[in-house]
Amino acid sequence: MPSLRVQKGIALANVFAQIGIMTTGVTVRVTASGLGCETWPRCNQDSFVPVAGAAPALHQAVEFGNRLLTFVLVAVAVALILALHRAGRRQELLVLAWLMPFGIVAQAVIGGITVLAGLAWWTVALHLLPSMFLAWFAGIVFVRVGEDDSAPARRVIPRPLTWLTGLSVVLLAGVLVSGTMVTGAGPHAGDARIGAADRLQLPIQWLVHFHAELMIGYVCLLIGLLAGLVALRTPGPAVRRAAILIGLIAAQAVIGITQYQLGVPELLVIIHVTLAGAITAVTGALWAAGSIRDRITA
């Protein structure tokens, strides 16, 4: 039977894998490799793998490499399910784990539609958002794996603060959606052949400010939540996770402002999206802190 340490290790690997696929995905976009493989599920009309001369070698390698990572994500998700099944874990945890491979397959299909649609901005947006949801669920699964299945679940965050926790998820969703709109109007289309007509036709300055205002609202809500948790001496890890989340958002704000002022350089875009994935995963962990079970001690 897999030990708790093995289960938690695979669950943590699942979190990193979900964030990692976002990193490689945004790398595809900023290197203009989005159509390095021009169709789907094949890489080109004649082959499932890159063919010399069909597209620049770098673009093919970046795009095809991102596709291959999907199989790594599926392998990690399946390993997690098998470990939890063999350990005889509770049904709720198994259901959460089973969401991962189905979500990954759905995400792969959305990625294929994105390629077939020629990287239209709204398809690129739809391609990123499911990865964020999977990162959120991965954060929850990681927390739940460490809980004692035989212990009763108990609410540790008072109900008014629970509403704030739920609202934080809603605001985060708004931040992420508005971020994809900024991308849709920005300079990184994913391929040099994509014309202006396929980009979001809204002033990017408006979108950036809208995105920033939602982020400010999100972090202010989290600060209020943290103050409430401390004032009520809330037990468990909720206070620590809220503090970590606020720190990550502060770092994200610095990166976001810097990349805008510098003309959206590629490296900062990659860091910005990767950190967004980490913030989403920690938000999931904070959500899971609202109702907890005793930790496994052996």
PyMOL commands that set and color helices and strands:
alter all, ss='L'
color gray80, all
select helices_A, chain A and resi 4-30+57-86+91-116+121-145+159-185+196-198+204-231+238-261+266-288
alter helices_A, ss='H'
color red, helices_A
select strands_A, chain A and resi 154-155+291-292
alter strands_A, ss='S'
color yellow, strands_A
deselect
rebuild
show_as cartoon
